[in-house]
Amino acid sequence: NKNGNFVSFDMSAYKAMKEDPTRTPLFKKVIASRLAALKGQGIALDLGTGPYALFAILAAEAGAKRVYAIEADPVVAASARQVIAKSGWADVITVYNDFSSRVTLPEKVDLCIAELCGSICSEEGVLATIVDAHNRFMKNPTSSDSWIPERVQTYAAPASYALHNLFGPPEFDWGKLKGEPVRFNCRDDSLQLLSDPVLIEDINFADILKETTTKDDVGNLAWIQNSIVKSNVVYTIDPKRIEDNVNPIIGELRRGSRNSPEESEKLARETAASFSGIAMWPRLFLDCSMTNEEVVVINSRGYPKGAHQRSHWQTVLPIMADRPIGPLKGGETISVDFDFTIPITRITQPAKYSITGTVNGVVDPKNTNV
């Protein structure tokens, strides 16, 4: 949020999370499976329970003996208590209003439900939160069965953005964003990918303490080295994607526009053949070992190609140059450096993300450093 202390959401965002058909039913399925295996004796923890205490209530309904629900926002925690009371689970679920690092539970738990995954999966403090839970809350923290989700990942791909192509100085200065990414509905056709996605961040909750750590500039343990699986990526622009992206962009430009079909097509082709930034989005593995069933995974965009689909998670796009880079024909390469600093000892300390790169092979480029 604006004060930089912790991530917060409005009620419409919480409602979208609750009603996301690609998210909630899968969490419910895995919560029920894990607690069934504990045969009525399971103790569960819901980190970031939200105003509906959704996963805490699902855990109670699935037979948890006791559930502890932690929520940092006092208004949201008060709402959670009211919902729990109305649902009849107040004797099973206890709500704590604080950051989890400041909470002491009366006992260790069998199962931790921690949907703390942002559009960049580490942006909501998941690393520091899970490291702390490992050390203080869990009976068996190195077992994947102790965590839902078990693993979270971030994928990234170069992208073109219609409004970046349409608007520029002096009417609009993209530099005013000051590094803040544009956030998109995952079905928004104004953003199109230019090459196949690459996995850049991979956080395995059970193994989180096994990775090598380094220290940041103020001496805090700051980064789990193997959580970012790619620090440098070279993407190759796909000519077929450029051509395939034209029609969806035309449809987006024609929506509520007075442009003629010819003007819309011209603008769409310019956009489809341009680079605006690196798009990123999350993927969550809820259960990698469901008996006789497929792995339970939530994809916020289609996997593995990054196709548009419904999700409450957003795709984020840092605009990496004042004007789009192009024209692209296909075959050009974009060399990208990802420099992420993710705190693992301070839940309230925001992560820092730096993405820089160079576009190679553009004919008559105005600027290729981003």
C-alpha positions as CSV (number, residue, x, y, z in Angstrom):
1,N,0.0,0.0,0.0
2,K,1.0,3.7,0.0
3,N,2.9,3.6,3.3
4,G,5.0,0.7,2.1
5,N,4.3,-1.3,5.3
6,F,2.1,-4.1,4.0
7,V,-0.1,-5.1,1.1
8,S,-3.7,-4.2,1.5
9,F,-6.8,-4.8,-0.7
10,D,-10.2,-3.2,-1.0
11,M,-13.4,-5.3,-0.6
12,S,-13.9,-5.7,-4.4
13,A,-10.5,-7.3,-4.6
14,Y,-11.3,-9.7,-1.7
15,K,-14.6,-10.5,-3.4
16,A,-12.8,-11.3,-6.7
17,M,-10.5,-13.7,-4.8
18,K,-13.3,-15.4,-3.1
19,E,-15.3,-15.8,-6.3
20,D,-12.4,-16.8,-8.6
21,P,-13.5,-20.2,-10.1
22,T,-9.9,-21.0,-10.9
23,R,-8.8,-20.5,-7.3
24,T,-11.3,-21.2,-4.5
25,P,-12.6,-24.6,-5.6
26,L,-9.1,-25.9,-5.9
27,F,-8.1,-24.7,-2.5
28,K,-11.2,-26.3,-1.0
29,K,-10.4,-29.6,-2.7
30,V,-6.8,-29.7,-1.3
31,I,-7.7,-28.4,2.1
32,A,-10.3,-31.2,2.4
33,S,-7.8,-33.8,1.2
34,R,-5.1,-32.8,3.7
35,L,-7.4,-32.6,6.7
36,A,-9.1,-35.9,5.8
37,A,-5.7,-37.5,6.1
38,L,-5.4,-36.1,9.7
39,K,-8.7,-37.8,10.7
40,G,-10.2,-35.0,12.8
41,Q,-7.0,-34.3,14.7
42,G,-5.5,-31.7,12.4
43,I,-4.5,-28.2,13.6
44,A,-4.6,-25.6,10.8
45,L,-3.2,-22.1,10.3
46,D,-4.6,-19.6,7.8
47,L,-2.1,-16.8,7.1
48,G,-3.8,-13.7,5.8
49,T,-7.3,-14.9,6.4
50,G,-9.0,-11.9,4.8
51,P,-12.5,-10.4,5.6
52,Y,-14.3,-13.7,4.8
53,A,-12.0,-16.0,6.7
54,L,-12.6,-18.2,3.7
55,F,-9.8,-20.8,4.0
56,A,-10.1,-20.9,7.8
57,I,-13.8,-21.8,7.5
58,L,-13.1,-24.3,4.8
59,A,-10.5,-25.9,7.1
60,A,-13.1,-26.1,10.0
61,E,-15.7,-27.5,7.7
62,A,-13.1,-30.1,6.5
63,G,-12.7,-31.4,10.1
64,A,-9.8,-29.4,11.6
65,K,-9.7,-29.7,15.3
66,R,-8.6,-26.1,15.7
67,V,-7.8,-23.3,13.3
68,Y,-5.7,-20.2,13.9
69,A,-6.4,-17.3,11.4
70,I,-4.0,-14.4,11.3
71,E,-4.8,-11.1,9.7
72,A,-2.7,-7.9,9.9
73,D,-5.4,-5.4,8.9
74,P,-7.6,-4.6,11.9
75,V,-10.7,-3.8,9.9
76,V,-10.3,-7.0,7.9
77,A,-9.7,-9.0,11.0
78,A,-12.9,-7.6,12.6
79,S,-14.8,-8.6,9.5
80,A,-13.3,-12.1,9.7
81,R,-14.4,-12.5,13.3
82,Q,-18.0,-11.5,12.4
83,V,-18.1,-13.9,9.5
84,I,-16.8,-16.8,11.6
85,A,-19.3,-16.1,14.4
86,K,-22.2,-16.1,11.9
87,S,-20.9,-19.3,10.3
88,G,-20.9,-21.1,13.7
89,W,-17.2,-21.8,13.9
90,A,-16.2,-19.4,16.6
91,D,-15.4,-22.3,18.9
92,V,-12.9,-23.8,16.4
93,I,-11.4,-20.7,14.7
94,T,-9.3,-18.1,16.6
95,V,-8.4,-14.9,14.8
96,Y,-5.2,-13.0,15.6
97,N,-5.0,-9.4,14.4
98,D,-1.3,-8.7,13.8
99,F,1.5,-9.5,11.5
100,S,2.2,-13.2,11.8
101,S,5.8,-12.5,12.9
102,R,4.4,-10.8,16.0
103,V,2.0,-13.7,16.8
104,T,2.7,-16.5,19.2
105,L,0.4,-19.5,18.8
106,P,-0.4,-21.8,21.7
107,E,0.7,-24.9,19.8
108,K,2.3,-25.9,16.5
109,V,0.1,-26.7,13.6
110,D,-0.1,-29.6,11.0
111,L,-1.2,-27.5,8.1
112,C,-0.5,-24.0,6.9
113,I,-2.7,-22.3,4.3
114,A,-0.8,-19.3,3.0
115,E,-2.3,-17.7,-0.1
116,L,0.1,-14.8,-0.1
117,C,1.0,-14.9,-3.7
118,G,1.1,-11.6,-5.6
119,S,1.3,-11.1,-9.4
120,I,5.0,-11.4,-8.8
121,C,4.7,-14.2,-6.4
122,S,7.2,-12.7,-3.8
123,E,5.7,-9.2,-3.8
124,E,3.3,-9.8,-0.8
125,G,5.9,-10.9,1.6
126,V,5.5,-14.6,1.2
127,L,9.2,-15.4,1.7
128,A,9.6,-13.7,5.1
129,T,6.2,-15.0,6.2
130,I,7.0,-18.7,5.3
131,V,10.5,-18.5,6.8
132,D,9.0,-17.3,10.0
133,A,6.3,-20.0,9.9
134,H,8.9,-22.6,9.3
135,N,10.8,-21.6,12.4
136,R,7.9,-21.1,14.8
137,F,4.5,-22.5,13.7
138,M,4.9,-25.8,12.0
139,K,5.1,-29.4,13.4
140,N,6.8,-30.7,10.2
141,P,7.8,-27.7,8.1
142,T,10.0,-29.7,5.7
143,S,7.1,-31.8,4.5
144,S,5.2,-30.6,1.5
145,D,2.0,-32.0,3.0
146,S,2.3,-29.2,5.6
147,W,1.7,-26.4,3.1
148,I,-1.0,-25.1,0.8
149,P,0.2,-24.1,-1.7
150,E,3.4,-26.1,-1.8
151,R,5.1,-23.9,-4.3
152,V,4.7,-20.6,-6.0
153,Q,6.3,-19.4,-9.2
154,T,6.6,-16.3,-11.4
155,Y,6.7,-16.4,-15.2
156,A,7.8,-13.6,-17.4
157,A,7.7,-12.7,-21.1
158,P,8.2,-9.6,-23.3
159,A,5.0,-7.9,-24.2
160,S,3.4,-5.2,-26.3
161,Y,0.8,-2.8,-24.9
162,A,-1.7,-0.9,-27.0
163,L,-2.0,2.2,-24.8
164,H,1.8,2.6,-24.6
165,N,1.8,2.7,-28.4
166,L,-1.2,5.1,-28.6
167,F,-0.1,7.7,-26.0
168,G,3.2,9.3,-25.4
169,P,4.9,12.7,-24.6
170,P,3.8,15.4,-24.4
171,E,0.3,14.2,-23.8
172,F,1.4,11.4,-21.5
173,D,4.7,10.8,-19.8
174,W,5.2,7.2,-18.9
175,G,8.1,8.1,-16.8
176,K,5.6,9.5,-14.3
177,L,4.9,5.9,-13.3
178,K,8.3,5.9,-11.6
179,G,8.8,2.2,-11.9
180,E,5.3,1.2,-10.8
181,P,4.0,-1.5,-13.2
182,V,0.7,-1.3,-15.1
183,R,-1.6,-4.0,-13.8
184,F,-3.9,-5.9,-16.2
185,N,-6.8,-8.3,-16.0
186,C,-5.4,-11.5,-17.3
187,R,-8.0,-11.4,-20.1
188,D,-7.1,-7.9,-21.3
189,D,-6.2,-8.1,-25.0
190,S,-4.5,-4.7,-24.9
191,L,-1.5,-6.6,-23.6
192,Q,0.0,-9.3,-25.9
193,L,3.1,-11.5,-25.4
194,L,5.9,-11.5,-27.9
195,S,7.6,-14.8,-27.0
196,D,7.1,-17.9,-24.8
197,P,7.2,-17.3,-21.0
198,V,10.2,-18.2,-18.9
199,L,10.2,-19.3,-15.2
200,I,12.0,-16.6,-13.3
201,E,11.0,-17.2,-9.6
202,D,10.4,-20.5,-7.9
203,I,9.6,-20.7,-4.1
204,N,9.2,-24.2,-2.6
205,F,7.7,-23.7,0.9
206,A,9.0,-27.0,2.4
207,D,12.5,-26.5,1.2
208,I,12.7,-22.7,1.8
209,L,15.4,-22.9,4.5
210,K,17.6,-25.2,2.5
211,E,18.7,-22.5,0.1
212,T,21.8,-20.4,0.4
213,T,21.2,-16.9,1.8
214,T,23.0,-13.6,1.3
215,K,22.8,-10.3,3.2
216,D,21.5,-7.0,1.9
217,D,23.2,-3.6,2.4
218,V,21.9,-3.3,5.9
219,G,22.9,-6.7,7.0
220,N,19.6,-8.4,7.0
221,L,19.2,-11.9,5.5
222,A,17.7,-10.7,2.3
223,W,17.5,-13.3,-0.4
224,I,17.3,-17.0,-1.0
225,Q,19.5,-17.5,-4.0
226,N,17.7,-20.4,-5.6
227,S,14.3,-18.8,-5.4
228,I,15.1,-16.8,-8.5
229,V,15.9,-19.5,-11.1
230,K,16.8,-17.0,-13.9
231,S,18.7,-13.8,-13.3
232,N,19.4,-13.3,-17.0
233,V,17.1,-14.4,-19.8
234,V,17.5,-14.0,-23.6
235,Y,14.1,-14.0,-25.3
236,T,13.6,-14.4,-29.1
237,I,10.7,-12.5,-30.6
238,D,8.3,-14.9,-32.3
239,P,7.1,-13.7,-35.7
240,K,3.9,-15.8,-35.5
241,R,3.0,-14.2,-32.2
242,I,3.4,-10.8,-33.8
243,E,0.9,-11.7,-36.5
244,D,-1.5,-13.6,-34.2
245,N,-1.6,-10.6,-31.8
246,V,-3.0,-8.2,-34.4
247,N,-6.6,-9.3,-34.4
248,P,-7.1,-9.3,-30.6
249,I,-5.5,-5.8,-30.4
250,I,-7.9,-4.6,-33.2
251,G,-10.8,-5.8,-31.2
252,E,-9.5,-4.0,-28.1
253,L,-8.9,-0.8,-30.0
254,R,-12.4,-0.8,-31.7
255,R,-14.1,-1.1,-28.3
256,G,-15.7,2.3,-27.7
257,S,-13.4,3.9,-30.3
258,R,-14.3,6.2,-33.2
259,N,-11.4,4.9,-35.2
260,S,-12.2,3.5,-38.6
261,P,-11.4,-0.2,-39.2
262,E,-8.4,0.8,-41.3
263,E,-7.1,3.1,-38.6
264,S,-7.6,0.4,-35.9
265,E,-5.7,-2.2,-38.0
266,K,-2.8,0.2,-38.6
267,L,-2.5,1.0,-34.9
268,A,-2.9,-2.7,-34.0
269,R,-0.1,-3.7,-36.4
270,E,2.2,-1.1,-34.9
271,T,1.4,-2.2,-31.4
272,A,1.8,-5.9,-32.2
273,A,5.3,-5.2,-33.6
274,S,6.5,-3.2,-30.6
275,F,8.0,-4.0,-27.2
276,S,6.8,-2.2,-24.1
277,G,8.1,-4.2,-21.2
278,I,8.3,-7.6,-19.4
279,A,5.0,-9.0,-18.3
280,M,4.9,-11.2,-15.2
281,W,2.3,-13.4,-13.5
282,P,2.1,-16.2,-10.9
283,R,1.5,-19.9,-10.9
284,L,0.6,-21.9,-7.7
285,F,1.1,-25.6,-7.0
286,L,-1.4,-26.5,-4.4
287,D,-0.7,-30.2,-4.3
288,C,2.0,-32.1,-6.2
289,S,1.0,-35.6,-4.9
290,M,-2.8,-36.0,-4.9
291,T,-3.3,-39.8,-4.9
292,N,-4.4,-41.1,-8.3
293,E,-5.0,-37.6,-9.5
294,E,-3.2,-34.9,-11.5
295,V,-1.1,-32.2,-9.8
296,V,-3.4,-29.4,-8.5
297,V,-2.2,-26.2,-10.0
298,I,-3.6,-22.7,-10.4
299,N,-2.6,-20.9,-13.6
300,S,-3.3,-17.2,-13.7
301,R,-2.5,-17.3,-17.4
302,G,-2.6,-20.3,-19.7
303,Y,0.3,-22.7,-19.3
304,P,2.8,-23.0,-20.9
305,K,2.2,-20.3,-23.5
306,G,0.8,-17.5,-21.3
307,A,-2.6,-17.3,-23.0
308,H,-5.3,-15.0,-21.7
309,Q,-7.8,-16.5,-19.3
310,R,-9.9,-15.6,-16.3
311,S,-8.2,-15.0,-13.0
312,H,-8.4,-12.6,-10.1
313,W,-4.6,-12.3,-10.2
314,Q,-3.3,-9.6,-12.5
315,T,-0.5,-9.6,-15.0
316,V,2.0,-6.8,-14.2
317,L,3.9,-4.9,-16.8
318,P,6.7,-2.4,-16.0
319,I,6.9,0.0,-18.9
320,M,10.6,-0.2,-19.7
321,A,11.0,2.8,-22.2
322,D,9.3,6.1,-22.8
323,R,8.1,4.9,-26.2
324,P,7.6,1.3,-27.5
325,I,10.6,-0.3,-29.2
326,G,10.1,-1.4,-32.8
327,P,9.3,-2.2,-35.4
328,L,9.8,-5.9,-34.7
329,K,9.8,-8.4,-37.5
330,G,10.5,-11.6,-35.4
331,G,13.9,-13.1,-34.6
332,E,15.1,-10.1,-32.6
333,T,16.4,-10.9,-29.1
334,I,15.8,-9.2,-25.8
335,S,18.4,-9.8,-23.1
336,V,16.9,-9.1,-19.7
337,D,18.5,-8.9,-16.3
338,F,16.3,-9.6,-13.3
339,D,17.6,-8.2,-10.0
340,F,15.2,-9.0,-7.1
341,T,15.9,-8.3,-3.5
342,I,13.4,-10.1,-1.3
343,P,13.5,-9.6,2.5
344,I,13.3,-12.9,4.5
345,T,13.4,-11.5,8.0
346,R,11.1,-8.5,7.9
347,I,7.5,-9.2,6.8
348,T,6.8,-5.5,6.5
349,Q,9.8,-4.6,4.5
350,P,8.9,-4.3,0.8
351,A,10.7,-6.2,-1.9
352,K,12.8,-4.4,-4.5
353,Y,12.6,-5.3,-8.2
354,S,14.9,-4.1,-11.0
355,I,14.5,-5.3,-14.6
356,T,16.8,-4.0,-17.3
357,G,17.6,-5.1,-20.8
358,T,18.6,-4.6,-24.3
359,V,16.7,-5.2,-27.5
360,N,18.9,-6.6,-30.3
361,G,18.3,-6.7,-34.0
362,V,15.7,-4.0,-34.5
363,V,15.9,-2.2,-37.8
364,D,16.3,1.6,-37.4
365,P,15.7,1.6,-33.6
366,K,15.2,4.8,-31.7
367,N,16.4,3.3,-28.4
368,T,17.2,-0.4,-27.6
369,N,18.3,0.0,-23.9
370,V,15.4,-0.6,-21.5
